[in-house]
């Protein structure tokens, strides 16, 4: 997921939990998405459909 935030906005990425922490009451808007079929990303070597979202701060 790609997230565009305005200059000065704060967030925290927690790699151990693969999580992004953003400020409370923040509203995001989906501005695009794409699906990539049969992507090899799983540890069981089975292909998965990967869906990607582009998000921005909703004004």
Phi, psi and omega in degrees: 000134174256130181236123176258122178242153179294158178303134180094349178287149183243147175205168181223127176262128180250094186297328181297330182249005182048054187226144174246127179257122180243163182301151178298148178064021175279133179246125180254151179239133177282121180253000177177160177206160178211149177243131177244107183283150172058048177270133181272090181236346185273148180292345180271010178060025175256136180292147179232154171277127183253127179244126183247137179241143172250126185237150172220162180294129179278130181266000000 
